[in-house]
Amino acid sequence: MRTLRAKLVVVWLAVTVAPLALTLWLGHKLIEHGMNEAPIEELDRVSARMREAARKHYQAESSALLRDGTEGRLTPRVYGLETRTAWPREVVGFWDSGEPRQLFRTGPHQEALALARRMPHGVAVYERPLGLPYKELEQEYAAARRRVELGRSGAARRGATSLFLLLAALPWLASLGVLIWAVRRMSRPIQHLTLGLRRLGAGETGVRLLPCGPPETSAAMEAFNAMASELESNRERLLYVARIESWQKLARKMAHEVKNSLTPIRLTVEELAARNGSADAQFHQQVSEIIVGEVGSLERRVRAFSELAAEPPVAMASVALGRMIHERITLLRPAYDSVRWSEDLSEELGLVRADEDLLRAIFTNLLENAAEACAGGGEVAVRGWREGRRVVISVNDSGPGVREEARTALFEPSISFKPGGMGIGLSIARRSALLCGGDIVVASGVLPGACFEVRLEAA
């Protein structure tokens, strides 16, 4: 009783059983009334009188035939012994019986009466028309008697009642079967949708349903698939943000500890170089420069980790994305003059909703990485288009590309696949895209190298 199928069947039964029962009851009463009104007794009396009249008529005709045959008023038909093989069947039967005389009906419908008399040389047959088709009368009388016996036994009433019940129940049973089939067809997609919701609620965000059933159910399944895809994407983003936050805490702590040690080291070495006046002044100068350079390098790394750990305020605004990308390419073109740059930005890009400073940092990082990957004569291609309410920008390069096993770790902090890289740039870029309400993913581009797509919300 909990399922929709069972509830619909119960409602249908409640609506149809009472009218069906009333119809069957009324039909039964009408059949009983019709059977009671049937002229069974009249038919019995009429058939009995018809039989009695036919019997008396036959007796009278038989007496008249005997009288006329005896008194010679009728001319007989004589069948000689020499033609016995051609005698009628009735004459042969009379001769074989050994009786002196015999009455029998003759004709196609037994409408004549015949008197056969035995003679020494054969059989004489006298005929007299009866005026009635006795064969048909006997058949009609037998049918009338069967009808009377059937009516008195109640078999006709039971047969009519059973036939009526069957004819009344067949459409009802057929409609019940159609209802069960239709309800099952409608409830199956709902069951699939319910199962999908349970699996999604249990954390299985990768579940998808094949739309089926009526248009409303198919639309609900498509909406479920869209919701599951969005939840899966949001879950991945949240996991990534959680990992970045843990790295931010580590970066803040490391930056603080390293800065506390680097500052006095750098100041001490600079003081040592300033006061050195011995003969080994050149050597001390070189050592001081090396130490100061290494300390500066460490400071730059600390600043990078500080940038990763920083939580700058996000100022969302409408940004002309095409113009910004063109400015970034113009800025980088002189530094990478051996790289061929190409732009294919759709005029429908329009404005995006994001933080302008974060967007500059995102595209500067991606364009620099692409230029470094194909330095020495490669190509960097930038493409942009609209996908509904989203704007997609792809940065492609003709470099060596990204290995399949490295795709899942590209955005992890401290993971780098280029010489001298720190593995923080892409992490910061993706974090910035997420703060702007978008994302960065690895995709397949128009060039054989790496391709990164930046997906942002249109303004």
Secondary structure, DSSP 8 states (H G I E B T S, - for coil): --SHHHHHHHHHHHHHHHHHHHHHHHHHHHHHHHHHHS-HHHHHHHHHHHHHHHHHHHHHHHHHHHHHHHHT-S--EEEEGGGGGG--HHHHHHHHHT-SEEEEEESTTS-EEEEEEEETTEEEEEEEE-SS-HHHHHHHHHHHHHHHHHHHHTHHHHHHHHHHHHHHHHHHHHHHHHHHHHHHHHHHHHHHHHHHHHHHHTT-TT------SSHHHHHHHHHHHHHHHHHHHHHHHHHHHHHHHHHHHHHHHHHHHHHHHHHHHHHHHHHHHHH--STTHHHHHHHHHHHHHHHHHHHHHHHHHHHHH------EEEEEHHHHHHHHHHHHTTTTTTSEEEEEE-TT--EEEEEHHHHHHHHHHHHHHHHHHTTTT-EEEEEEEEETTEEEEEEEE-SS---GGGGGGTTSTT---STT--S-HHHHHHHHHHHTT-EEEE---SSSS-EEEEEEEB-
